[in-house]
Amino acid sequence: MADIQGATPLEERLAETASQRWRLQWKELKAEVIDTGLCTGCAGCVIACPHDVIGYNHEQGGYRPFHLEDELGPDDCIHGQNGCTSCTRSCPRFRLWEGQADTHLNARVREDDELAGIYHDILLTRASDDTVNKMGQDGGLVSAILIWALEHDYIDAALTSFLEGDAGSWKPRPGVAATREQVLESAGSRYTYSANTLAIDEAIEAGFKRLALVGTSCQSSVPPVMWSRKVGKISKPFVFNLGLLCSKTFDDAIFEELFETKYGIRRDEIVKMNIKGVFQLWLKDGRYREINLKECHAWTREGCIYCPDFAAEHADISCGGIGENSDWTLTIVRTELGREIISRMIDDGTIESRPGDSDPGAIALMHKLAQNSRSRWPGFAEGSIRIGMPTRK
């Protein structure tokens, strides 16, 4: 790429990096991503580790990887010292992650005005099936796509999230959906964090070889970063990538420390939740409550504080319920595979669609939230992530 006349500085750096042997390991990942707060908790490094020496903290206030071996302590890895680099190759916040994923997916890096990432089309869509529409979130598009992809032999299963124990727990856990019933069981938004990548072991043990990943923006960058850095075997089962628009998630403590303590709303009373400018809660007894988002900020999950990606920029299709229509999903089609699947679903009537510009407010809000998220990326980290943003004073 550096040999092409007119290559940008970022393109030259990407070409130079590609030509060098990758020697970076846990020691660099811990120092540059985890200790600095850039780590989102996506668990890419955990699933990529061929030696199973990276653990993951699922508890509230955690959502972080950590080194398991005593030898060399928490800050270094004997396998890394011996040449293993899988953890840094899989991290979608390590060094030139965005440019590498962009180049792999699109054969170019994003332009200055593409703060929400590179995409082909924006639509408003919703599931035609009443059950899928009702059980899903904002029109049920994600559930409809997964069911359709299973039925049309695109995937064997999806890595997604379920609720621990009974529905009233509101504690998400990574899991595998391989049937229509399992997809619908996993439907709906939680707003606390689930590292769905961690379900890959369960999927592989069950014999599934073609997987969809449903995840927040940080998680949806994991497969393309892995592919671009040639992680190897662990990246091959990912064949389809559904990203969820995400400004932030909240620590699980928000249920007791805010909803119950201040408003008397127990988590087991909640039947549905959404965010539309306010935190919306629907309760078992039919009541509806709204909580100002400013009150919720104190429970922002630590891994979201610096995250620059609102729009799931490296997914095949990015989805989110923003705009004036609560029963339609803003649908950002980013890859040829995404376009193929959405087009076929529209053609066979599985989903209804409208042009995205029929709700210009939704598109404007997407761009605004994408810029807001990107502005959070700190000055001490990789500077190319802020391309297109105003220069910091």
Buried (B, 14 or more C-beta within 10 A) or exposed (E): BEEEEEBBEBBBBBBEBBEEEEEBBBBBBBEBBBEBBBBBBBBBBBBBBEBEBBEBEBEBEBBBBBBEBEEBEEEBBEBBEEEBBBBBBBBBBBBBBBBBBBBBBBEEBBEEEBBBBBBEBBBBBBBBBEEBBEBBBBBBBBBBBBBBBBEEEBBBBBBBBBBBEEEBBBBBBBBBBBEBEBBBBBBBBBBBBBBBBBBBBBBBEEEBEBBBBBBBBBBBBBBBBBBBBEBEEBBBBBBBBBBBBBBBBBBBEBBEBBBBEEEEBBBEBBBEBBBBEBBBBBBEEEEEBEBEBEBBEEBBBBBBEBBBBBBBBBBBBBBBBBBEBEBBBBBBBBBEBBBEBBEBBBEEEBBBBBEBEBBEEBBEBBBBBBBEBBEBBBEEBBEBBBBBBEEEE
